[in-house]
């Protein structure tokens, strides 16, 4: 190869790297820069029953230095979404402190600790949400954990009796509590969370922080609408009333929830009449079948992270608009339910079902 050819190749390689940079959005970027000097002295963990999410309550540099020095986490995710390896994932990190879950104390010896640079009551960045989701998905698979085994530090931390609390009590910390909020868990692809505090129920602990209890087990969600800046979750306009949930009628099966829209306005009725005609003429095909060649044909296509972002699951209080933002009814939104894929512009909002997964196509320039 002549030098000119080589420089040409290098140039196009550089171009390719530059162009494909956005592709890294779905992939994890790891760093070993803050790997802890404590690693060799830490015992190998015998079991892994929990993934514990924390917030550092401090900036990246001081957090990373401290975590590394003391070996207080397995991973720390900075604001850019970089995953810093601190303690080897098969060893014990000292992240949970005085802790108990399901009667088992010292959660450090059966959990993985992930610190997220940020605060328990403030939204974390989109890059962090992406990175947590990817990392947690990998770890869940590796250690065969369910979504309910992904908890916050505040779930498991407990306090000893003190001036204010006569007994051992939950609520020693609010660390990581935002990761129990519905809108955040949705972004993390976590479909369920612990329904109650097993140690309070068994009377091993008392409730020391009633607000925290509401966040962890109720529906307090101070992050709703503050996440997902790439998919605009602007203030709902008329759609917010459009997607109000009415009680399911007697035709709905048990355990399934249907979401009915309010009667549409006169102008939208005209459109839906037209659609109806089109649908009738196009024979009795399911709406999900009418997919053009470039559209995804299977769940496998949708799960291609280079091409699509999974933005959440429909359900109570999670209308297409709430999940996908203003692109909910666009050609780049796709709804997957039981083998059927429906494109956003063909979605009948009256028939959306809870449990439908929502995907958004990445911008074309990013795919190339
Ligand atoms: Zn913590």
Boltz pocket constraint, residues with backbone or C-beta under 6 A from the ligand:
constraints:
  - pocket:
      binder: B
      contacts: [[A, 53], [A, 54], [A, 55], [A, 95], [A, 153], [A, 175], [A, 176]]
      max_distance: 6.0
